[in-house]
Amino acid sequence: MLTIEIDQELDGRFIAEVPALPGVMAYGTTRDEAVAKVEALALRTLADRLEHGEPTPDLPQIFTAA
């Protein structure tokens, strides 16, 4: 399972990040939007790693919000 860390910036935007996947972070105007965007980016990153034979985390349950 991958953890999503969520913070709110001073300008009101939310940023969500998956620390286990370097560079996987996304902004949203709401918490839910940021989470949805980072989940989509994480899935694209995992797909790319799978396609290139790179290591991936265990896939049965991928996300949990923290």
Contacts in CASP RR format, 6 or more apart in sequence:
PFRMAT RR
TARGET T0000
AUTHOR 0000-0000-0000
METHOD contacts of the structure
MODEL  1
MLTIEIDQELDGRFIAEVPALPGVMAYGTTRDEAVAKVEALALRTLADRL
EHGEPTPDLPQIFTAA
1 57 0 8 1.000
1 58 0 8 1.000
1 61 0 8 1.000
1 62 0 8 1.000
1 63 0 8 1.000
1 64 0 8 1.000
2 18 0 8 1.000
2 20 0 8 1.000
2 21 0 8 1.000
2 42 0 8 1.000
2 57 0 8 1.000
2 62 0 8 1.000
2 63 0 8 1.000
2 64 0 8 1.000
3 18 0 8 1.000
3 19 0 8 1.000
3 20 0 8 1.000
3 63 0 8 1.000
3 64 0 8 1.000
3 65 0 8 1.000
3 66 0 8 1.000
4 16 0 8 1.000
4 17 0 8 1.000
4 18 0 8 1.000
4 35 0 8 1.000
4 38 0 8 1.000
4 39 0 8 1.000
4 63 0 8 1.000
4 64 0 8 1.000
4 65 0 8 1.000
4 66 0 8 1.000
5 16 0 8 1.000
5 17 0 8 1.000
5 18 0 8 1.000
5 19 0 8 1.000
5 66 0 8 1.000
6 14 0 8 1.000
6 15 0 8 1.000
6 16 0 8 1.000
6 17 0 8 1.000
6 31 0 8 1.000
6 34 0 8 1.000
6 35 0 8 1.000
6 65 0 8 1.000
6 66 0 8 1.000
7 14 0 8 1.000
7 15 0 8 1.000
8 14 0 8 1.000
8 15 0 8 1.000
8 31 0 8 1.000
9 15 0 8 1.000
9 27 0 8 1.000
13 27 0 8 1.000
13 28 0 8 1.000
13 29 0 8 1.000
13 34 0 8 1.000
14 27 0 8 1.000
14 28 0 8 1.000
14 29 0 8 1.000
14 30 0 8 1.000
14 31 0 8 1.000
14 33 0 8 1.000
14 34 0 8 1.000
15 25 0 8 1.000
15 26 0 8 1.000
15 27 0 8 1.000
15 28 0 8 1.000
15 34 0 8 1.000
16 25 0 8 1.000
16 26 0 8 1.000
16 27 0 8 1.000
16 28 0 8 1.000
16 31 0 8 1.000
16 34 0 8 1.000
16 35 0 8 1.000
16 37 0 8 1.000
16 38 0 8 1.000
17 23 0 8 1.000
17 24 0 8 1.000
17 25 0 8 1.000
17 38 0 8 1.000
18 24 0 8 1.000
18 25 0 8 1.000
18 38 0 8 1.000
18 41 0 8 1.000
18 42 0 8 1.000
20 57 0 8 1.000
21 42 0 8 1.000
21 45 0 8 1.000
21 46 0 8 1.000
24 38 0 8 1.000
24 41 0 8 1.000
24 42 0 8 1.000
24 45 0 8 1.000
25 38 0 8 1.000
25 41 0 8 1.000
26 34 0 8 1.000
26 37 0 8 1.000
26 38 0 8 1.000
26 40 0 8 1.000
26 41 0 8 1.000
27 34 0 8 1.000
27 37 0 8 1.000
28 34 0 8 1.000
28 37 0 8 1.000
35 65 0 8 1.000
39 63 0 8 1.000
42 62 0 8 1.000
42 63 0 8 1.000
43 62 0 8 1.000
46 56 0 8 1.000
46 57 0 8 1.000
46 59 0 8 1.000
46 62 0 8 1.000
48 54 0 8 1.000
49 55 0 8 1.000
49 56 0 8 1.000
50 56 0 8 1.000
END
